[in-house]
Amino acid sequence: MIFGIKENTLTMYGTIWEYDGQDFVYYLNQLEAKYSEITIRMHTYGGSVFAGNLMCNAIERSNANITIIIDGLAASMGAVFILSSKNVKIVNNGYVMIHAPSSGSYGNAKDHESAAKLLRLMEQNFTDKLMLRTGKSKDEVMAWLDTDTWLSAQEALDLGLVSEVIPASVETVYPSFIPEEVGETEVFNMYAALLTSIPTPAVSLMKYSTPAVNAFMDFPTQQSQSQSNFNDDMKQLLITALALHTVNAQSSDTAVIGAIQQKINDLEAEKRTAETAKTTAEAKLKEYEDGRIKAIIDGAAAGLGKTFTEDERKTYETIGATSGVEALELVFKTVSKPQAPNISAAIQTGNQGAVTAGRESWDFAQWQKEDPKGLEKMATQEPEKFKNLFNAKYQ
């Protein structure tokens, strides 16, 4: 938004961007220090709800007598802004447009639900302000918010949104028209072309950076990119900050905005490319690690002279995937190759340890397969060893 100060008048033309609320408060404080009567001349297509609310609050708490004059259009958040002053004037060929706030969100289901909740809170705030100003019922006000509701200067006066209709300060060269038929963008462009000269604006850093900047910007559906809102100093700030090489300070506003959008598109494309490369690299790394784990398990099986069951392989694969191949290798280093059966061990003497002699490397499954009766004797003669084997098997 372009701000300018001349005596006790603050002009504010253009889009309400994310940080315009702070700028507005700064300029208003300057005028409040000098004047008790302040005039704000505005022409806006709307913009950030958060910044607009900050501007509204600054007016409502001001001790000065503030008059708002709509020089052309008060749309979207601009229509809510005028509700902050009781003394609002509109040129006879001006318009007010009311609708519900809108935005885009990114993330998971909870992120979208959170964004939807915020929009409903904003809409409730709009509804309360409009009901208080116009005295209309909630259903009537919500019907205005359901669509782009355009009001002529006289209709805005009849509803109590403005307090006075005044002659336009410029002579329009356009014939009478119906805004719904012409479209929002053309209405804005027509009035932008009719604006009288603007006092030299105080330039602040532009708010373009990424699409996230426009989150909860209360724009109508099609936002014009051909607005004459930038002077050469502001263009140069943008060109320098974003390292734009295809335009300069003398380029048209449309060209500068186009270069900014292209810059944003390029950055987003780079981000998508980086994310794709990351996903591909992670997939290849997993494929490589899975191959190493399989090779280690196969090598261990060959070294032990046995075939692992499906459950055993899954157990070893889990160890390799969660703890790393080094941990898996360490596991197999501690597993000794099964020893040849000790025939003498089959002669049960009843002595402690006789049941498991020569079979120290057997697990519970092997006992069940090779010597189930010996397993039963172990349960009575060597209960601690039986317990350890049982726990190892069934965790």
Residue pairs with C-beta under 8 A, 6 or more apart in sequence:
1 12
1 13
1 14
1 15
1 16
1 17
1 20
1 23
1 24
1 44
1 47
1 229
2 11
2 12
2 13
2 14
2 198
2 201
2 229
3 10
3 11
3 12
3 20
3 23
3 24
3 27
3 201
3 202
4 10
4 11
4 198
4 199
4 200
4 201
4 202
5 11
5 27
5 30
5 31
5 199
5 202
6 199
7 35
8 31
8 34
8 35
8 37
8 38
8 39
9 38
9 39
9 40
9 41
10 27
10 28
10 31
10 38
10 39
10 40
10 41
11 40
11 41
11 42
11 198
11 199
12 24
12 40
12 41
12 42
12 43
12 44
13 42
13 43
13 44
13 71
13 192
13 195
13 198
13 229
14 43
14 44
14 45
14 227
14 229
15 44
15 45
15 46
15 47
15 217
15 219
15 223
15 227
15 229
16 44
16 46
16 47
16 48
16 51
16 52
16 55
16 77
16 78
16 81
17 47
17 48
17 51
17 206
17 207
17 213
17 217
18 48
18 50
18 51
18 207
18 213
18 217
19 51
19 204
19 207
20 47
20 48
20 51
20 55
20 207
21 48
21 50
21 51
21 52
21 53
21 54
21 55
22 51
22 54
23 202
23 204
24 51
24 54
24 55
24 58
25 54
25 55
25 58
27 202
28 38
28 58
28 59
28 62
31 38
31 64
32 38
32 62
32 63
32 64
35 64
36 63
36 64
36 65
37 64
37 65
37 67
38 62
38 64
38 65
38 66
38 67
39 66
39 67
39 68
39 69
40 59
40 66
40 67
40 68
40 69
40 85
41 69
41 71
42 68
42 69
42 70
42 71
42 74
42 78
42 81
42 82
43 70
43 71
43 72
43 73
43 74
43 191
43 192
43 195
44 73
44 74
44 75
44 76
44 77
44 78
44 81
45 73
45 75
45 76
45 78
45 184
45 188
45 219
45 220
45 223
45 224
46 52
46 75
46 76
46 77
46 78
46 79
46 217
46 218
46 219
46 220
47 76
47 77
47 78
47 217
47 218
47 219
48 77
48 216
48 217
48 218
49 77
49 101
49 122
49 216
49 217
49 218
50 216
52 77
52 78
52 80
52 81
52 218
53 125
55 81
55 84
56 80
56 81
56 83
56 84
57 84
59 66
59 84
59 85
60 84
65 87
66 85
66 87
67 85
67 87
67 88
67 89
68 81
68 82
68 84
68 85
68 87
68 88
68 89
69 88
69 89
69 90
69 91
69 166
70 82
70 88
70 89
70 90
70 91
70 94
70 96
70 162
71 91
71 94
71 169
71 191
71 195
71 196
72 91
72 93
72 94
72 95
72 191
72 192
72 194
72 195
73 94
73 95
73 96
73 97
73 187
73 188
73 191
74 81
74 82
74 90
74 94
74 95
74 96
74 97
75 95
75 96
75 97
75 184
75 188
75 220
76 97
76 98
76 99
76 218
76 219
76 220
77 101
77 218
79 96
79 97
79 98
79 161
80 126
80 129
82 88
82 96
82 161
82 162
83 129
83 130
83 132
83 133
83 161
86 163
87 163
88 161
88 162
88 163
88 164
89 162
89 163
89 164
89 165
89 166
90 96
90 153
90 156
90 157
90 162
90 164
90 165
90 166
91 153
91 165
91 166
91 167
91 168
91 169
92 153
92 165
92 166
92 167
92 168
93 153
93 168
93 172
94 153
94 168
94 191
95 150
95 151
95 152
95 153
95 156
95 179
95 187
96 150
96 151
96 155
96 156
96 161
96 162
97 148
97 149
97 150
97 151
97 179
97 184
97 220
98 126
98 130
98 144
98 145
98 148
98 149
98 151
99 144
99 145
99 146
99 147
99 148
99 149
99 220
100 119
100 123
100 126
100 145
100 146
101 119
101 122
101 123
101 126
101 216
101 218
102 119
102 218
102 219
103 115
103 118
103 119
103 215
103 216
103 217
103 218
104 211
104 214
104 215
105 111
105 112
105 114
105 115
105 116
105 215
118 216
119 216
122 216
122 218
123 145
126 145
127 138
127 141
127 142
127 145
130 136
130 141
130 144
131 137
131 138
131 141
133 160
133 161
134 141
134 159
134 160
134 161
135 160
136 159
148 180
148 184
148 220
150 179
150 180
151 159
151 161
153 162
153 165
154 165
156 162
157 163
157 164
157 165
169 196
170 194
170 195
170 196
172 194
174 190
179 187
182 190
183 222
184 220
184 221
184 222
185 222
185 223
185 224
188 224
188 227
189 224
189 226
189 227
192 227
192 228
201 231
203 231
203 233
203 234
203 237
205 237
205 241
206 234
206 237
206 238
206 241
207 213
208 238
208 242
208 260
208 264
210 264
210 267
210 268
211 264
211 268
225 254
225 257
225 258
225 261
226 253
226 254
226 257
227 253
228 253
229 253
230 238
230 253
230 256
232 249
232 250
233 249
235 247
235 248
235 249
235 251
235 253
235 256
236 248
236 249
238 244
238 256
238 260
239 247
239 248
239 249
239 256
239 259
242 259
242 260
242 263
243 263
244 256
244 259
244 260
244 263
246 255
246 259
246 262
247 255
247 256
247 259
251 259
289 320
289 321
289 325
290 321
292 320
292 325
293 316
293 317
293 320
293 321
293 325
293 328
294 317
296 320
296 325
296 328
296 329
296 332
297 308
297 313
297 316
297 317
297 320
297 328
300 316
300 332
300 335
301 307
301 308
303 332
303 337
304 335
304 337
304 338
305 337
305 338
306 338
308 316
309 365
316 328
316 331
319 327
319 328
319 331
320 327
320 328
335 361
336 361
337 361
338 361
338 362
338 366
339 358
339 359
339 360
339 361
341 358
341 359
342 357
342 358
342 359
344 357
344 358
345 354
345 355
345 356
345 357
345 358
345 359
348 354
348 355
348 377
350 381
352 381
352 382
353 382
354 381
355 374
355 377
355 378
355 381
355 382
356 362
356 378
356 382
356 385
359 367
359 371
359 374
362 370
363 389
363 392
363 393
364 375
364 389
364 390
364 392
364 393
365 393
367 374
367 375
367 378
367 389
368 375
375 386
378 385
378 386
378 389
379 386
